[in-house]
């Protein structure tokens, strides 16, 4: 069982930056894929970024060039650096761990973007 706790959400102006953190209860060294998803009101949850245990990354076009995912296995933590934030980035952001056909989710952290 992997428990995930997100932090780092908060107020930010459009064009600003935030860094989200996801702390895992155990070692993430062997976890196949760590990812960040988001869900805006009335919309489906969507992938924002993912990183494999070989450090391969993937971003959808909506955030490519603005968001960066990284993982620190020594700290059992995954980060999401978000730059040039837009109002449409407003959502609840969730951390995800996918391993051995199991999916684990954090409780989510709100990223508002005030105009």
N, C-alpha and C positions, 0 to 999 in steps of 0.2 A: 504494500500500500504506500502510495506517495501522497503526501499532503503538500499543497502549494499555497503560499500566502503572497498576494500582490501588495505593493505599496508604491507611492510616488505620484498618484493622481492629485490634481488640484487645479486651481484657477490659473489661467494663462491667457494672454492676449493673442489674437491671430498673428501669426508670424513668429510666435515665441517657441520655446523649447521645453520639453519635460523629459525626464528619464524615469521609466517604470522599472521596478525590481520585482522579481519573483523568487522567493526563497523556498527551497524544497526541504522536506523533513529529513530526507536521507540523501545518499549520494546520487548525483545525476550523471556520473561518469559514464554509466552504461546505458542510460536512457536513449532510445533510438532517436527520437525527435522531441525537441522542446519548441513550443510555439506560443504566439500571442494571437488572440482573436478579439474581435470587438462586436458589440451589439448596440445599435442605436434604437431608440423607441420606434416600435412599429416595423422594424426590419429584422431580417434573419441575421444570425451570428455569422461573421465572415472572418476569414483568415487575414491576418495583418502581416505576419512574418513567421518563419520557422527556421530552425537550425538543427542539423543532424549531429550525431556524436562524432562525425568526421568534419564538423564545422562548415558543411555546405549550407548555404542560405537560400531562401526563396522569399520574394516579395511580390505582391500583386502590383499592377501598374499604378493603382491609386496611391500607393505610399512609396514606390520605388524612388530612390534618390533623396528621400526625406527621412525615412525611418531606418534604423540599424538595430539588428538583433545581435546579441552576443551572449556567450555563456562562460561562466567562471566555475569550472568543475571543483576547484579547491574550496570555493565558498558555497557550492551547491546553489548557485544563483544564476538566473537568466535576466538579462536586461533588455529593455527596449528604449533606445534613444530616439526621441521624436523631435524633429526640427521643422521649421516653417509650417507650424500647425495652422490648419484651416478650420473654419466653423464646422465643416462636414466631418471632421475627425472626432467630433463630440460623440461619446459613446461610453459604455461600460467595457473596460478592457479586461480580458480573462487570460490567465496563463494556462497552458495545457502541456501535459506530458504524455507522450504516446510510446508504449513499450509493451512488447509481447501481446499485441492485440488488445491491450487495455488502454483506456483513456482516463486521465485524471485532470480535474479542473480546480482552479482556485475559486475564491468567492467573488472575485471581480473588484475593480477599482474604477471609480468614475473619473473620466477626463472631460470636464467641461471646457469649453473655449469661449470665453466671454468676448462679446464684440463691443 
